[in-house]
Amino acid sequence: MIHPDRIGHLVIKVRNLERSRRFYTEVLGLQLMKELPEVKIIFLASNRRDHHELALAEVGEHAGAPNQSDIGLAHFAFRLNNMDDLRDAYRELKQHNVSICFTVNHGVTRSIYFLDPDGNQLEVYVDNPPEEIAEMCNPYLGLEKLDFALEEPGLRDYLGG
């Protein structure tokens, strides 16, 4: 039996490498670790961890869009440190006109799901406190929508800030 230590990295195909580079570096804050222009691939990491956590490989504008009803990757996620980071991420996504699919309190996490320029679904999340998770009958099934309309009175208290 194989016993992986952790998932090492993910490689996704993109239509336009420059457009995706801007999205993943300027919106998500990943750092460029290496570029191989001869094969149109870049390697990215958060906090310069590892040689790469994510690689983007250009396949061209002709490529079809991900289809939610097909088998394959549903989404991949980036863990954030705290609720302030999650609120900041929401603002950042809105500021860059990123398509937000939905927000949810899953129970184990509070999450924002959104699309990259090629229609791949991504998630940023923060873990809920262990004591909150312990009180839930099924912490993997929470589906309570989060409301990030920060202008609403009392919402900051609701979101934990």
Summary of the structure (lengths in Angstrom):
residues: 161
radius of gyration: 17.2
end to end distance: 44.6
largest distance: 53.7
contacts: 406
relative contact order: 0.16
helix: 22%
strand: 29%
